[in-house]
């Protein structure tokens, strides 16, 4: 009955809390509850996501309170929740990809005794990281509720496939340009550092090329 | 929309970094060496090749995300849903 029924009527406060609890156990899903009175307190507290339509008693039990006294707040709640989830996952993918890409660039440059210079790291921080971090956090939720639901698990196979596919594509293009620049008539190999352990790296064609490619 | 602004900023700056003239101080500051040999011959056309490779890289990443990852996601989601449905059917049969 729990799986099929859509309307329940004449329920006491205990019945409401019991229904939410049963739905959680039976369907094994995250259950939301939206209510406007003191008789909803138990159910609001039991639910995974509780939205109170009242600023009085029920708002104490519910983590969310809506100023609008109708259930349109549920749609807003879902939109914002999905946006927050998607943004956090995108941030994870972005940081993971950024690390992988920089790792492969630096390893390639180390092989020829070169590295990205301080000014190149500065460029990456100022032009790529700063605007993306600001504007990604600033972006709001999508205007309407769609059928597609974002994944709820970070270590989900498609998320990892996405990260590793992009990494391998990047690696392929980095290798392509890394070797292509060395075939050019204007190419000069990087100046080798001294015997000091803390070598000061100078500009090289490879580092400039990888900066241009990986930032895009 | 704000996210698009960051992409536009990236696009403008990164395109400028490829196509700015050799003697531009910004290029020198960011360590992008001039594409001219010791005899003074400039190979500016090489930048078009570099830019084409960069755009190809962007396109390949975008296509992979849209095709491969979307396909893998749909298959994985269907498998998870099937597992959930199976568990639910078993529970209903038990009741």
Interface residues (C-beta under 8 A of the other chain):
Chain A: X3 X26 X27 X28 X117 X119 X120 X122 X123 X127 X128 X131 X132 X134 X135 X136 X138 X139 X151 X156 X157 X158 X161 X162 X165 X166 X169 X170 X173 X176 X177 X180 X184 X185 X186 X188 X203 X204 X205 X207 X208 X209 X211 X212 X213 X215 X216
Chain B: X1 X2 X3 X5 X6 X9 X10 X11 X13 X14 X17 X18 X29 X30 X31 X32 X33 X34 X35 X36 X37 X41 X43 X46 X49 X50 X53 X54 X56 X57 X58 X60 X61 X64 X65 X68 X69 X72 X73 X76 X77 X84 X87 X88 X91 X92
